[in-house]
Amino acid sequence: MSSDICDLTAHELHTLYATKGASPVEVMQAVLLRIEQLDPAVNAFCQIAADALDMARASETRWQHTRPLGPLDGVPISVKDNVAVSGLATRYGSRATDESPARHDSPCVARLRESGAICFAKTTLPDFAHKIVTDSPLTGVTRNPWDTQRTPGGSSGGAAAAVSLGMAPVGIGTDGGGSIRIPAAFTGTFGFKPSFGRVPHAPRGPFGLLSHVGPVTRCVADAARILTVISRPDSRDWYALPFDASNYELGLKCKPAPGGVRIAFSPSLGLAVTPETTVHDAVVRAADTFRDLGARVHPEDPPGIARCNAIHAILWPACCRQLTEGMPDGGAALDPSLQAYSDAGAGISRQALLGALIERGELGATVNAFFKRYDLVICPVYPRVAMPLAELPASGELFPHFTAWCNQLGLPAASIYAGATSEGLPVGVQIVGGRHADALVLWASHILELALGRAPLTELARALSSSIAGRKLH
């Protein structure tokens, strides 16, 4: 194993650089070594930038002259391979794309570079991020570090696996129905899906009405720092919210305790979907923790979640159809499960699609009224913990029951570690806020993290390293 320097958070790395305890070059070298050692077991990366160490040397020079560009200078950050990084191909996890390097950074990557971050690698995803597990005909199967016979979730599974193993302190992911939060829950990391438009994103593509860009991190404070940077304006995204210059990191300290915060506790969101006992118990534990800290916690389901899911079941296939219709071969090289979604989308009429969009607006108004009575919702991320790969359906069609409504309504939502199963698998809990309440969701996540602790990710990397060494000996 490489040095424990890989297990540090972005905040800790910043302090280390400022005190000259280590240099960005040393950190980047350690991260690359850890990837070399551990990634063959999980398959989280699909590209590494050839100039990663050059970027680290440039950061090292800035730190030597005490002129860092920002709070992320020298921090290695991975980027999901549906987000453009200049000089690296944007393959979208698909054989239907080519290896031509991107000529421009996406908005979030541009903001990260302006802050000095080292965007050094691309992480795996399923074909065009279309499902909530991570495998594709292009890159194969990505595995969960806690148990390599299980999925890390998707579609930001590579980002979450990398962060959980210290192969990057931060990963940039995307979330169109749960694709940041589900992998975070399955890997014991923190995943945050901002409000729709909070983080400018371009090009948005066929999934643009549902997709959000956000961070996967080892702690909440890192996610707040990342959001402060990547939410800065970029005119390429017509859907972007007005820039409000919030410092989300300072927002974690706005309230000393949760007294008076109104929380709806919803263990199934009113759906006919029963979470596993360990998932249910984790949601109860989170609710009880807030109650003990003085929050006003009441059992109540947000309205309209089943209808939001029905709308998602219309819009998602329609988006997939829009994607494949733009391909010269009709998507012949795509994952069969994505082709199946596209085929389903072909049967959705324009009238049905427009009706779904109209109903979504009506449901949004109802949920807005709900969030006048409550500040937050605590609920599951997914009905199960990370599933064995052998149990996944061949079609790839798993539904994001508890997360898709946040995408349909553009709500900020997070997955935070809330304990482990008897087998040692992490369990995540979802915290959801009303429209544009990003700072509140991050603050509440920070409070819960302080109360329940973070996942033992350092031990995870050591355990996987020992397992790899044991297999080599045999």
Secondary structure, 3 states (H helix, E strand, C coil): CCCHHHHCCHHHHHHHHHCCCCCHHHHHHHHHHHHHHHHHHHCCEEEECCCHHHHHHHHHHHHHCCCCCCCCCCCEEEEECCCCCECCECCCCCCCCCCCEECCCCHHHHHHHHCCCEEEEEECCCHHHCCCCCEECCCEECCECCECCECCCCCCHHHHHHHHCCCCCEEEEEECCCCCHHHHHHHCCEEEECCCCCCCCCCCHHHCCCCEEEEEECCHHHHHHHHHHHCCCCCCCCCCCCCCCCCHHHHCCCCCCCCCCEEEECCCCCCCCCCCHHHHHHHHHHHHHHHHCCCEEEECCCCCHHHHHHHHHHHHHHHHHHHHHCCCCCCCCCCHHHHHHHHHHHCCCHHHHHHHHHHHHHHHHHHHHHHHHCCEEEEECCCCCCCEHHHCCCCCCCCCCCCHHHHHHCCCEEEEEEEECCCCCEEEEEEEECCCCHHHHHHHHHHHHHHHCCCCHHHHHHHHHHHHHHHHHC
